[in-house]
Structure formats: C-alpha cells, structure tokens
Amino acid sequence: MPNAKYYIPLPPNEPIRSYAPGTEDRKKLKAALAELRESEIEIPLIIGGKEIRTGKMGKCVLPHNHQKVIGHYHMAGEKEVQMAIDAAREAYKTWSKMPWQDRLSIFMKAAELLAGPRRYTMNAACMLAQSKNVFQAEIDSACELIDFFRFNSYYAQKIYEEQPPYSPTGTWNRMEHRPLEGFIFAVTPFNFASIAGNLPSAPALMGNVVLWKPASSAVYTAYHIMKLFQEAGLPDGVINFVPGSGASVGDPVLSSPELAGIHFTGSTATFQGMWRKVGENIRKYKWYPRIVGETGGKGFVFAHSSADLEALGVALIRGAFEYQGQKCSAASRAYIPKSLWPKLKEYLIEEL
C-alpha cells in the first residue's frame, strides 16, 4: 500500500482563448461546429456504463433555429431509474473505498482532456445546443468546467487534510470523511454546461454515486460531458446518465429509500416541489437526504457617484442582456446615484 503523502498544487485558472481570425483554435472550432451541425446523433441513457435505449424519444434542436435537429435522446422512466439506482449501489462498493488520490486523478484527467483535444467539440456542442457565442461557450463549457474539475480536486484534498488540532494525552483524534451511503440525485440546468458537469462530478469526486438528470433542453451538451467522464476513466455506475421528464425521472427517484442527497440548480418552483416531496417521503428513507440547491436570484449593480458613465452603461447592458439574460447572475436591479441617472438614462436609451 502506498505510504506517500500526496499533494495537489493550487491550480491556476484556465486561460480564456480568443479564437481570433487566423488562429489554429478558430480553425479547429469551426471544423467541430461543421461536423456537429451536419450530423444527427442518437443519445442513449448510460447506466452502469451500458447504453440503454428506451424508444421514448426527445429532440435536441438549436434554440435559435427550432427546425434544425442535431440529436434525438432516449428518455428514462421508472424502470430505467431503478436500473440506475441498482447500478449506482453496485458501483458504491468499490468507488467509496477507492483511495482519494485515485478518485481525484480521474477528474484531473477530465480537465486535461477538456483543456486539450476535447475543447473544440465541447465548445461547439455548447454553441449549437445552448445558442452561445464563442466567448460565452469558452468561459463556460471549457474554462469554468476545467476549473471546477481542478479546483474541486484541490479543495477535496484540503478537506481531507483538516484534522482535529488537539488530542488529549494517550489518545489520537482523527477524522475521516465518508461518502453518503445511498445515491445523489444531480439535477442540472439548461444554461450552463459547467454547472451541468459540476453537479454530478463534485459529489462523485468525494466518493459518492450519482444519478444525473440533465435539463431536457440541454441533453446534447450533457451527453458530451458524460462521454468525457468515461474517457477520463470514471468507473461504470459511478455517474448514471438518465435524461427524461421531471415526473418520469424525479418521482421514482424521490420515492426511493436509497436517496441520500440532492444537488440541484434550476427554478425556485421546481426546487420547492422536490423539497416538498422529500418531506412527504421522509419516513421512507434509510437516512435523511442532504439537500443542496441553487435557484433564482436578483443580481444587482451598485454604482458609486464617481463611476465612469460609459463603463457603467456597458456593465449594465452586458450584465442584464448578455446571453439573453439567461444567467443566475444576470443584473436585474440597479442602484444609481441621482447625479448619474439623467446622463446614464440617455446612454441606455440610445444603446438599447
């Protein structure tokens, strides 16, 4: 058994590439866009590492051109959810006992693949399936997701390092972090590929097993992320990919006695509904499910009277309307000094 004390250095943020005219990055991205745009893929469920086809299908279309279909995905139901739970529980037997450095190395490998050969395909998938421009895709499906994999690994190590600072004479206080004994239900949103990759991978990195339901309008990009996990060496059954309707997947998941946690990003109403069902089913569970959710918020801009007028105007417009305002951080309120408002109002009216 290895007796080394492993250490992951603090990673840098992944540099943002420009894709400027004439660059090799631009050439490779355009080739990936052309390849994905002209193909129509079939997306199966992935349960225990196996591709499962149900025959109940959904479409992957371009949000900016609903007539253009780039994929068809199979939808999970109660039967497939139970298959995924069984696969996750089987994978738990070995995954939960795997040395932490071996688990983390898989997600660090995923980061390297995404930073290198898989970057162009992932960005192209995000640009097509989520209607992002090249900058919005690059900072999301490439840079932020790479950072999630690397920084999550780094901070997991820091969590394991934290130990009781004091032990009385004759004793040695030690602390271990055990994975939850059931499965985690990861429910991911349509607007950020990085969140789609982070919500199932963060608990998996800590030794948990996961059922992953991506948003129905973002299955295409999520599938490419799932294939990235597999290429990086993630063992079968650790993350199970189960796209489908909220009721067809969510109801049997939330009724399962094996549910150990929820990792969610989406609407307030959906999250409240899930929380309500957990409360209704609380007597069924073998343990109290941990619930982590991010829902809608009110991003604000607070301007000082010394603010540069044009810089403030640009910040307000980009903050509110970039990517059609479909960000949880989108500016929806502004606090502007009276001394700035008349000229700022003129600027906004002219620009908008």
N, C-alpha and C positions, 0 to 999 in steps of 0.2 A: 504494500500500500504506500502511495507517495507520502512523504513526510515534509515536503516543501511548503512554505507559506507563500501562496500565490498573491500577486498584486497586479491590478489593472490600473495603469496610469490615467490621470484625469484626461479625457479626450478633448480635442478641440471641436468647435462647431464645424460641420461640413461646409466647405466653401460653396457659395452660390455661383453657378456658371452662367455666362451671359448669353450663349447661343447667338452671338453676333454674326452678321453676314460674313461668309468666308471661313468660319471656324469649322473644325472637324466635328465638334459637338453638334452644330446645327445640321451638318450633312447627315450624321447618324440619326438624329432625332427625326428629320424629315423622312428618312428611309423607314424608320419604325412606324411613323404615322401612316405612311402609304400602305405598308404591309397590314396593319391592323384595320385601317379603314376599308380595305378591299376584301377582307375576309370576314366570315360569319361563323363564329365558333360556338360549339356546344359546351355548356358548363355543367358538369355533374356536381352532386354532393361529394364531399370527401369525408368518409367516415372510417376510422381505423386504418387510414392510408389507402382505402379502396374507393374507386369511383362508383358512385351509386346513381342510377338513372331511374326516376320515378314515372316519367312520361307526362307528369303535370308540369307544364312549361310556362315560363315568363319570358318577356323580351327585354333585351338590352338595346336601347335606342340612344341616339345622340340627343341631348336635351335641346340643342339648337336646331335640330332637324329630325323631328319625330318619325319621318318616313324612312330614315336610314337606320337599318337594323344591323348591329355588329355582333350580336350574340343571342343565344337562347339558353336559359338556365332551367335546370330541373328544380322543382320545389319540394321541400321536405314536408312530411305530415307526421302524425303521431307515431306511426311505425318506425320511420327513419329517426325520429327524435330518440326513441327508446334504443335503437341500434347505436346511436351516437353516445348515449349515456353508458351503455354497456361497454363500448369501445374505450371511452374515457376511463371508466373504473378499472378496466384491464390494464391500460397504459399506466395508471397511477401506481401500480405495484412496483414498477421499476423506475419510472420517472421521478417519483417522490423520494427515492433513495439514491438517485444519481448524485455524485459529488457536484457541489455548486459550480465549481470551475468548469466542469464538463457541460453543464446546462448553459452557462453564460457563453461559452465558446461558440455554441450553435447560433446564438443571436448576434454575436460579434461577427461571425461568418456571414450571416444575412446582411449585416451592414456593409461588409466588404463587397459582396456581390452587387448590392444595390448602388454602392458608390462607383462600381466599375461596369461590368458588362450588362447588368440588368437595368441600368439607369434610364436608358433611352426608351425601352419598351414600357417601363413603369410610367414614365412621364407621358408617353404617347397615349397610354390607356387612360390616364387621368385627364388629359386634354380632350380626348374624344368623349369618354363616358360621363365626365363631370363638367364639360364645357369650360375648361380653364385655359387661359393663355399660357405661354411658355414660362413666364416668370412665376405665375401662381402655381403651376404644376411643379416647377423646380423647387420652390421653397416648401412645398407640401409633400408630394409623393416621393421626392428624392431627399432633400436636405433634412427636413424635420423628422421623417421616418428613420433615416440613418442616425440622426441624433438620439431619437428615442432608444434605438437598439443599443447604442454605445453608452449613453448616459445611464440608462436603466441598469445595464450591466455594472457600470462603475458604482452606482449608488446601492445596488444589491450587495456588492462586496462591502461597502461601508456599513450597511445594516448588520451584516454578519460579524463585522469587526467589533461592534458595540457590545461590551460585556460589563457585568457589574463591577463598579470601581472598588468595591471593598469586600473582603472575605474575613470573617472572624477567625481567630487562631484555631487551627485544627480543621478548618473547612476550606473548600474552594468553590465559590459561587460561579456558576457558568450558565449561559443562556443559549438556547437553540431556537431557531425559527422553523416551525413545522408547517408544511403545506396544509391547507384545509382538506378534510377527508372526503368531501364529496366532489362535485364539479362546479366550475364557474360558468355562468351564462354571460357571454360578452355580446352586447347589442350595440352595433356601430352605426354612425350617421352617414348621410349621403354626401356631405360637403367637404370632408377632409379625409384623404387617403391615409394620412399619417395617423389620425385617430383610429381609423379602421384597422390599421396594423398594430397600433399600440394596445388597444383594449384587450385583445386576446393574448398578446405576447407578454405583456407585463406580468399578469398572474402566472402564466406558464413558466416564465423565467424563474419565478420563486418556487417552482416545484409543483404547481397546481395543474389540473387538467381542465380543458375548456370546451364548451360548445359555443360556436361563433355563428351568430345570425347577423349578416350584413344588411344594411338598408336595401330594399328591393330595387331602388333606383341606382344603386352603386355596386351591384353584384359583380359587374365586369372587372372593375379595378380590384375589388376584394379577392377575386379569384386569382389574379396575377400575384397578389401578396401571398396567398395561400401556397401557390406554386413556389414562391421564393422561400418560404419556410421549409418546404420539402427539399428543395435543392440544397439548403444550408445544412440539412441533416437532422431535422426535427423528427423524432421517432413517431411512428404511426400511433394515432389515437390521442396524442397529447392535445392537439387542437383539431376539432372536428368541425368541418365547414358545412353549415346547414341553412342555406338560404330558403326563404319561404315567407308566407304571410305571417303577420304578427300573431294571429289567433292560432294558425296551424302549428306554429313552432312554439310560440310563447306559452300557450295554455298547458300543453303537456309538460313543458319544462318547469313551469311554476308549480305544477301539481306533483312533481317528482319528490319523493322523500330524500333523494340524494342531493338536492340542490344545496350548495354550500355558500354561494355568493353570486352577486350580480355586478357587472361592470358595464355601465351604460352611458351613452351620450345621445341626446335626442330631445324631443319636445317635453315640456313640463307635463302635459296631459298624459302622455304615454308613460312617463316615469311614475307619476302618481297612480296610474292604473296598475302598474306592476307592483308597486309597493302595497297597494290595497289588497291585491291577490295574495301576496306573501303573508300579509296579516291574516287573511281569511284561512290560509292553509297552514298556519303556524303549528298546529298540533300534528300535522303530517310529517314534518321534517325531523330528520335524525339529529339535527343541530340547528342553531339559529343562523339563518343565512346572513352574511355580511352584504350590505347594500351600498354601492358607491355609484353616484350618478351626477352627471353634469347636464343641466338643462338650459333653457333660455335665460338671457340676462339683459341688462341695459348698459351697454358700453357708453361712456361719456367722454367728452373732451372739455377740459377746464383751461380756459385761456387767461393769461395774465395781460394786464394793460400794456406791457412792454413787448408783446408778441409781434413778430413780423406779419403784416397783413396777408401778403401773398402766401407765405409758408403756412399760415393758419388756414387760409381758404383751401389750399391744396390738401392739407391734412384732413379737413372736414369732408371734402368731396371724396377723397380716396377712402377715408375711414368708413364713410356711410355707404358708398356705392360700388367700391371695388369688389369684384366677383359678385355683382348684383346684390351686394349687402348680405350674402348668404354665409355669414360668419358669426359665431357666437361673440366675437369681439367687435362686431360692426358698430360704428358710432351711431347711436340713436338719440343722444341728448347732447346739448352743447351749452356751456355756461360762459357767456361772452360779456366782457365789461361794456357798459353803456358807451364809453368813449370810443370803442372799436366798432360797435354794431352798425352804425349807418354806412360806413365805407365797406365793411365786410358784407353787409346785405347786398350792396350794389355789385360787389365782386361775385358773390354766389349766384345772383340772378343772371349776370352776364355769362358766367361759365356754364351754368346749368340750362 
